[in-house]
Amino acid sequence: MKTYNDIPFHRISEMLTQAALGVAAVCDCKFTIPDMVCSLSDFSKEACHGLKEPYYIAIREMGTESGNKEHCLARCKGLGYPIIIAKIEYREVCNYNMTIMFTQNRDFSKMEQEFNSL
């Protein structure tokens, strides 16, 4: 787990795109990269209105999920366990704090615990 403090959107975008590229290469899945583009676009739209709660992006073997914690959890429970989870929180002006981690389990009963650990 790694936390990056006071970073701009473009740095978040770079790091998460690189993570999605790695997962896509290892899992040989063509959906991860376009899904990440959509997730980052959705995050950008949410951030323009001000983040009132943390924003999550989960990278699964076959794509990504993004939104609030409950939404990401529900989608991952139905579509596949996340490999990487990122939690993004508004910091100040135009910067954010992002905590990112590789998940440790593939046990669906422990997925919520992994989201909560961020």
C-alpha positions as CSV (number, residue, x, y, z in Angstrom):
1,M,0.0,0.0,0.0
2,K,1.3,3.5,-0.9
3,T,-0.2,6.9,-0.2
4,Y,0.6,9.9,-2.4
5,N,-0.2,13.2,-0.9
6,D,-1.1,16.5,-2.6
7,I,-0.9,15.3,-6.2
8,P,-2.7,16.7,-9.2
9,F,-5.2,14.9,-11.4
10,H,-2.7,14.3,-14.2
11,R,-0.4,12.4,-11.9
12,I,-3.3,10.2,-10.7
13,S,-4.2,9.6,-14.3
14,E,-0.6,8.5,-15.2
15,M,-0.3,6.1,-12.3
16,L,-3.7,4.5,-12.7
17,T,-3.2,4.2,-16.5
18,Q,0.2,2.5,-15.9
19,A,-1.4,0.1,-13.4
20,A,-4.2,-0.7,-15.9
21,L,-1.6,-1.3,-18.6
22,G,0.2,-3.8,-16.3
23,V,-2.9,-5.7,-15.4
24,A,-4.0,-5.8,-19.1
25,A,-0.6,-7.2,-20.1
26,V,-0.5,-9.8,-17.4
27,C,-4.1,-10.9,-17.8
28,D,-4.2,-10.5,-21.6
29,C,-7.5,-8.5,-21.5
30,K,-8.3,-5.8,-23.9
31,F,-11.1,-4.2,-21.8
32,T,-8.9,-2.9,-18.9
33,I,-7.4,0.2,-20.7
34,P,-10.7,1.6,-22.2
35,D,-12.4,0.9,-18.9
36,M,-9.7,3.0,-17.1
37,V,-10.2,5.8,-19.6
38,C,-13.9,5.8,-18.7
39,S,-13.2,5.6,-15.0
40,L,-10.8,8.5,-15.1
41,S,-13.3,10.5,-17.2
42,D,-16.0,9.8,-14.6
43,F,-13.6,10.8,-11.8
44,S,-12.8,14.1,-13.6
45,K,-16.5,14.9,-13.9
46,E,-17.1,14.1,-10.2
47,A,-14.1,16.1,-9.1
48,C,-15.3,19.2,-11.1
49,H,-18.3,19.3,-8.7
50,G,-16.1,18.7,-5.6
51,L,-15.6,15.4,-4.0
52,K,-17.8,15.1,-1.0
53,E,-16.7,11.5,-0.3
54,P,-13.7,9.3,-1.3
55,Y,-13.7,8.1,-4.9
56,Y,-12.6,4.5,-5.6
57,I,-11.2,2.9,-8.7
58,A,-10.8,-0.8,-8.7
59,I,-8.9,-2.6,-11.5
60,R,-10.2,-6.1,-12.1
61,E,-8.8,-8.8,-14.5
62,M,-11.4,-7.9,-17.1
63,G,-11.9,-4.1,-16.5
64,T,-12.3,-1.4,-13.9
65,E,-15.0,-0.1,-11.6
66,S,-15.2,3.4,-10.2
67,G,-17.4,5.5,-7.9
68,N,-18.1,5.5,-4.2
69,K,-17.1,2.5,-2.1
70,E,-20.5,0.8,-2.1
71,H,-20.8,1.0,-5.9
72,C,-17.3,-0.4,-6.5
73,L,-17.9,-3.2,-4.0
74,A,-21.2,-4.2,-5.5
75,R,-19.8,-4.2,-9.0
76,C,-16.7,-6.1,-8.1
77,K,-18.8,-8.7,-6.2
78,G,-20.7,-9.4,-9.4
79,L,-18.0,-9.0,-12.0
80,G,-14.7,-10.1,-10.4
81,Y,-12.3,-9.6,-7.6
82,P,-10.1,-6.4,-7.9
83,I,-6.4,-6.8,-8.3
84,I,-5.7,-3.1,-7.5
85,I,-7.8,-0.7,-5.5
86,A,-7.2,3.1,-5.4
87,K,-8.9,5.5,-3.0
88,I,-8.8,9.2,-4.0
89,E,-9.7,12.0,-1.6
90,Y,-9.9,15.7,-2.2
91,R,-7.0,17.6,-0.6
92,E,-7.1,21.3,-1.5
93,V,-7.3,23.6,-4.5
94,C,-6.9,21.1,-7.4
95,N,-4.9,18.3,-5.6
96,Y,-5.8,15.0,-4.1
97,N,-4.5,12.3,-1.8
98,M,-4.4,8.8,-3.4
99,T,-3.9,5.5,-1.6
100,I,-3.3,2.5,-3.9
101,M,-2.7,-1.1,-3.1
102,F,-2.6,-4.6,-4.5
103,T,-5.3,-6.8,-3.0
104,Q,-4.1,-9.7,-0.9
105,N,-7.0,-12.1,-1.2
106,R,-9.3,-13.6,-3.7
107,D,-11.9,-14.5,-1.1
108,F,-15.1,-12.5,-1.8
109,S,-15.9,-12.6,1.9
110,K,-12.8,-10.4,2.6
111,M,-13.3,-7.9,-0.3
112,E,-15.0,-5.3,1.9
113,Q,-12.3,-5.6,4.5
114,E,-9.7,-4.8,1.7
115,F,-11.7,-1.7,0.6
116,N,-11.9,-0.6,4.2
117,S,-8.2,-1.0,4.8
118,L,-7.5,2.0,2.5
